[in-house]
Amino acid sequence: MSTPQSSAFEPLPRSQAALPAPSSLAEPVAEPAAVEPVRKPRQRDPFFDNAKFFAILLVVAGHAIENLRDIHFAHALYLFVYTFHMPVFIVITGYFTRRFTFAGGKARKLLTNVAVPYFVFETAYSTYHWAVGHSKFELSLLDPYYLTWFLMALFAWRLSTPVWQQIRFPIVVAVVISLLSGMSQLPNTLEMNRIFGLVPFYVLGLFLKPEHFEILKKGWAAVLGALTLAGGFAVTYLFVDRHMATEWVYWRSGNPKLHVDNLVGTGMRLGLLIAATVLVAAFLSLVPRKKHWFTSLGSATLYAYLLHGFATKLADYYGWYDPAVLHTVPGTLAVGAAGALLATLLCTPPVRWLMHWALEPNMTWAFTALRRPKNYLYSGRRRRHAQAEAEHVG
């Protein structure tokens, strides 16, 4: 259906080099029967790139209107989008990580495409916050700042993939872990509340199959999805916005910090898991199936995700949200549209070319061949043991 992809935030794949031809006419050419058929690379399914593109629009637009939440419409829209925008990415990430192993260079890719960008942008955002935000300089690689929490969580989820693949009821176990993790305020180190709280969406993606997405591509699913999203926003605007704290949709706080007991907290988290899953399915049912002008941009959502924070933070630091005209419904829509435009621009090839060094660094110099235990240390012992058994039999 589509080629395996490392995550929902995936850079544009590089073109593969052609197979070398024989160096001279004198070299023997294999008989056709002996030549193994060359497998044609499977085409990427534009559905998933389209889904990632529209999801990153929601992410950046949501961050853009964050400082306008003093009006009811902006706060309800923000709360509604935050309920499912990151679960969309997490589910898609899990789906394309379901065959993850530490073989075939995937462990190296985990380091270069997740760990290294985390280090680069954790340092960059901390420095930016100090220089532009005029705050005390603090850098802690174990306490992710702003957007970088997702890279930390992604690294941990990827490492756990082989474990989930061997558990009998993985989704149930993941939900139980999510609910139990909310009963305590876990340390901010490593964003533990978010890693454990959102893990059901990753595990769900791991066990989804192509036929599940085919159901969402049906015409009736799109109609039902549109009604679900419209109804979800209406419920958020009329009821949820007035009775639920925004902190719930961040998944970073336990019940003690939210000032609720474990019964209420567990019920809230279970409800959020169900609501987010339904909204993710509704969102995906509306994603275009065919290739469009924006499809290729969906393969570079990591660029938009990690880079847009510099713009939104700058607007916050310098008071660009202060004009009263922005704190209206038209102002909210205009700022959200500006955020979507920014996300689109940050996925374009010029930005990818300029920032490739930070998001897709060439780290071949840092790796060596896979080290394995040397068998010769034990070969002598095995040989002597075999000789002793032979003499005993003789």
C-alpha positions in Angstrom: 0.0 0.0 0.0 2.8 2.4 0.9 6.5 2.1 1.7 7.4 1.8 5.3 7.9 5.2 6.9 9.7 5.9 10.1 7.3 8.3 11.6 4.5 10.7 11.0 7.0 13.5 11.0 9.1 12.2 8.1 11.5 14.1 5.9 11.3 13.8 2.1 12.9 10.5 1.1 16.0 10.7 -1.0 16.2 9.2 -4.4 17.8 5.8 -4.6 20.9 5.2 -6.6 20.6 3.0 -9.7 22.2 -0.4 -9.7 25.7 -0.3 -11.3 26.2 -1.7 -14.7 29.0 -4.1 -15.7 32.3 -2.2 -15.8 33.3 -3.6 -19.2 31.9 -5.6 -22.1 34.4 -8.3 -21.4 32.7 -9.2 -18.1 30.4 -12.1 -18.4 26.7 -11.4 -18.3 24.4 -13.7 -16.3 21.8 -15.7 -18.1 18.3 -14.2 -17.9 17.1 -17.3 -16.0 19.7 -16.7 -13.3 18.9 -13.1 -12.8 16.6 -12.4 -9.8 13.7 -10.2 -10.7 14.2 -6.7 -9.5 11.5 -5.6 -7.2 10.0 -2.2 -8.1 9.8 0.1 -5.1 6.3 0.4 -3.9 4.7 3.8 -4.4 4.0 6.0 -1.3 0.3 6.1 -0.5 -0.6 9.8 -0.9 -3.4 9.3 1.7 -0.9 9.3 4.6 1.2 12.3 3.3 -2.1 14.2 2.9 -3.1 13.3 6.4 0.2 14.4 7.8 0.0 17.7 5.9 -3.4 18.6 7.2 -2.5 17.5 10.7 0.5 19.8 10.8 -1.7 22.6 9.7 -3.8 22.0 12.8 -0.8 21.8 15.0 0.7 25.1 13.9 -2.7 26.9 13.7 -3.4 25.7 17.2 -0.2 27.1 18.5 -0.8 30.3 16.6 -4.1 31.0 18.4 -2.9 30.0 21.8 -2.6 33.5 23.1 -6.1 34.4 21.9 -7.9 32.1 24.3 -9.4 34.9 26.3 -12.4 34.8 23.9 -14.8 31.8 24.0 -14.5 30.8 20.3 -10.7 30.7 20.3 -10.5 28.7 23.5 -13.1 26.2 22.4 -11.4 25.8 19.0 -8.0 25.4 20.7 -9.4 22.8 23.1 -11.1 20.9 20.3 -8.0 20.8 18.1 -5.7 19.8 20.9 -8.0 16.8 21.7 -6.9 14.9 18.6 -4.2 16.7 16.6 -1.2 15.0 18.2 -3.0 11.6 18.5 -3.3 11.7 14.7 0.5 11.9 14.3 1.0 9.3 17.0 -1.3 6.8 15.4 0.3 7.2 12.0 3.7 7.0 13.6 2.8 3.7 15.2 1.4 2.4 12.0 4.6 3.0 10.1 6.7 1.7 12.9 5.0 -1.7 13.3 7.9 -3.5 11.6 10.6 -1.7 13.6 13.6 -3.7 14.6 17.2 -2.8 15.4 18.4 -4.4 12.2 18.8 -2.9 8.8 20.1 0.4 10.0 16.9 1.4 11.7 18.6 1.9 15.0 21.0 4.4 13.3 18.0 6.1 11.8 16.4 6.4 15.2 19.5 8.2 16.4 19.9 10.5 13.4 16.3 11.3 12.8 15.1 11.5 16.4 17.9 11.8 18.9 20.1 14.2 17.1 17.3 16.6 16.1 16.1 16.5 19.8 19.6 17.6 21.0 19.9 20.3 18.3 16.4 21.8 18.9 16.4 21.4 22.7 19.6 23.5 22.7 18.3 25.9 20.0 15.0 26.6 21.8 16.7 27.0 25.2 19.1 29.5 23.7 16.3 31.3 21.8 14.2 31.5 25.0 17.2 33.1 26.8 18.2 35.5 24.0 14.8 36.6 22.8 12.6 35.9 25.8 15.1 37.6 28.1 15.0 34.8 30.6 17.6 32.8 32.5 19.5 30.4 30.4 18.6 26.8 31.2 19.4 23.6 29.3 18.3 20.2 30.4 18.3 17.4 27.9 16.1 15.3 30.3 13.4 18.0 30.6 12.1 18.7 27.1 11.3 22.3 26.3 8.2 23.3 24.4 7.8 21.2 21.2 10.7 18.8 21.7 8.7 16.6 24.1 7.4 14.7 21.1 10.9 13.6 20.0 11.6 12.4 23.5 8.3 10.4 23.5 8.9 9.1 20.0 12.3 7.8 21.0 10.9 5.9 24.0 7.9 4.5 22.0 10.1 3.2 19.2 12.4 1.4 21.7 9.3 -0.2 23.2 8.0 -1.6 19.9 9.3 -5.1 20.2 7.7 -5.4 23.7 4.2 -4.4 22.4 4.5 -6.9 19.6 4.8 -9.8 22.0 2.1 -8.9 24.5 -1.2 -10.7 24.1 -3.5 -7.7 24.6 -1.3 -4.8 23.8 -4.0 -2.1 23.4 -5.7 -3.0 26.7 -2.3 -3.0 28.5 -1.4 0.4 27.0 -4.8 1.9 28.1 -4.3 0.5 31.7 -0.8 2.0 31.8 -2.1 5.3 30.6 -4.8 5.4 33.2 -2.5 4.3 36.0 0.1 6.9 35.1 -2.4 9.6 35.6 -2.9 8.7 39.2 0.5 10.1 40.1 2.4 13.3 39.2 5.4 11.6 37.6 8.6 13.6 37.3 8.9 16.1 34.5 12.1 14.4 33.6 11.7 12.6 30.2 8.0 13.8 30.0 6.9 10.6 31.7 3.3 11.6 32.1 3.0 12.3 28.3 5.0 9.2 27.3 2.8 6.9 29.4 -0.5 8.8 28.9 -0.4 8.9 25.1 1.1 5.5 24.5 -2.3 3.9 23.7 -2.4 5.9 20.4 1.0 4.6 19.4 0.1 1.0 20.2 -3.1 1.4 18.3 -1.2 2.5 15.3 1.2 -0.5 15.7 -1.7 -2.9 15.2 -3.7 -1.2 12.6 -3.8 -2.8 9.1 -4.2 -1.3 5.6 -7.8 -2.6 5.5 -8.7 -0.5 8.5 -7.7 2.7 6.6 -9.6 1.5 3.6 -12.8 1.6 5.6 -12.1 5.3 6.3 -11.7 6.0 2.6 -15.3 5.0 1.9 -17.8 7.8 0.9 -20.1 7.1 3.8 -17.2 7.3 6.2 -16.4 10.9 5.0 -20.0 12.0 5.6 -20.0 10.4 9.1 -16.6 11.9 9.8 -17.7 15.4 8.8 -20.8 15.2 11.1 -18.6 13.8 13.9 -16.1 16.7 13.7 -18.9 19.3 13.5 -20.7 17.7 16.4 -17.5 17.5 18.4 -16.7 21.1 18.0 -20.3 22.0 18.9 -20.1 20.0 22.1 -16.8 21.5 22.9 -18.1 25.1 22.3 -21.3 24.6 24.2 -20.3 22.4 27.1 -16.7 21.1 27.4 -15.1 24.5 27.1 -16.9 25.7 30.2 -16.4 22.6 32.4 -13.0 21.1 31.5 -9.6 22.6 32.1 -7.3 22.9 29.1 -4.5 21.2 31.0 -6.3 17.8 30.4 -5.5 17.8 26.7 -1.8 18.3 27.3 -1.4 14.9 29.0 1.4 16.2 31.1 -0.2 16.4 34.6 -1.4 13.8 37.0 -4.5 13.8 39.1 -2.8 15.5 42.1 -1.8 18.5 40.0 -5.3 18.7 38.4 -6.9 18.6 41.8 -9.1 15.6 41.2 -9.3 12.2 42.8 -8.3 9.0 41.0 -11.9 8.0 40.2 -12.7 11.3 38.4 -9.2 11.5 36.8 -9.5 8.0 35.5 -12.9 8.7 34.0 -11.7 11.9 32.4 -8.7 10.2 30.8 -10.7 7.2 29.6 -13.2 9.7 28.0 -10.4 11.6 26.4 -8.9 8.4 25.0 -12.2 7.4 23.4 -13.0 11.0 22.2 -9.6 11.4 20.6 -9.8 8.0 18.9 -13.2 8.8 17.4 -12.0 12.3 16.3 -8.8 10.8 14.7 -10.9 8.4 12.7 -13.3 11.2 11.7 -10.3 13.4 10.7 -8.7 10.6 8.6 -12.1 9.9 6.8 -11.9 13.5 5.3 -8.3 13.2 4.1 -8.0 13.3 0.3 -7.1 9.9 -1.2 -5.3 11.1 -4.3 -2.1 13.0 -4.9 -2.4 16.8 -4.9 0.0 19.8 -4.9 0.4 19.5 -1.1 1.0 15.8 -0.9 4.8 16.0 -1.1 4.7 18.6 1.7 3.3 16.0 3.9 6.5 14.1 3.8 8.4 16.9 5.6 6.1 17.7 8.5 9.0 17.4 11.0 10.4 20.6 9.6 7.2 22.6 10.2 6.8 21.0 13.6 10.2 21.9 14.9 10.7 25.2 13.2 7.3 27.0 13.7 7.9 27.4 17.4 10.5 30.1 16.8 7.8 32.2 15.1 5.0 31.6 17.6 7.4 32.3 20.5 8.7 35.5 18.9 5.1 36.7 18.5 4.5 36.0 22.1 7.7 37.6 23.4 7.1 40.8 21.4 3.4 41.2 22.1 2.2 40.8 18.6 -1.0 39.3 20.0 -1.9 42.4 21.9 -4.1 44.2 19.3 -7.7 44.0 20.2 -8.7 43.2 16.6 -7.0 39.8 17.0 -9.1 38.9 20.0 -12.3 38.4 18.0 -13.7 35.5 15.9 -12.4 37.0 12.6 -9.1 37.7 14.2 -8.8 34.2 15.5 -9.6 32.7 12.1 -7.0 35.1 10.5 -4.3 34.1 12.9 -5.1 30.4 12.5 -4.9 30.8 8.7 -1.6 32.6 9.1 -0.3 29.6 11.2 -1.5 27.2 8.5 0.3 29.2 5.8 3.5 29.2 7.9 3.3 25.4 8.3 2.9 25.1 4.5 6.0 27.3 3.8 8.1 25.4 6.4 7.4 22.1 4.5 8.7 23.4 1.2 11.9 22.2 -0.5 13.9 25.5 0.1 13.4 25.1 3.9 14.3 21.4 3.7 17.5 22.2 1.8 18.4 24.9 4.3 17.7 23.0 7.5 18.6 19.5 6.3 21.8 19.5 8.4 19.7 19.7 11.6 16.8 17.4 10.9 18.5 14.8 8.6 22.1 15.0 9.5 24.7 12.9 7.8 26.0 10.9 10.7 27.8 8.0 8.9 31.1 9.1 10.5 29.7 8.4 13.9 28.8 4.8 13.3 30.8 1.6 13.0 30.0 -1.9 12.0 27.7 -3.9 14.3 29.9 -5.3 17.1 29.2 -8.9 17.9 30.7 -11.2 20.6 33.8 -12.9 19.3 33.2 -16.7 19.0 36.9 -17.6 19.0 37.1 -17.0 22.8 34.8 -20.0 23.2 35.8 -22.2 20.3 38.8 -23.7 22.1 36.6 -24.7 25.0 34.0 -26.3 22.7 36.7 -28.2 20.8 38.2 -29.6 24.0 34.7 -30.6 25.2 34.0 -32.3 21.9 37.3 -34.2 22.0 36.6 -35.3 25.6 33.2 -36.7 24.6 34.7 -38.5 21.7 37.4 -40.1 23.9 34.7 -41.1 26.4 32.6 -42.8 23.7 35.6 -44.5 22.3 
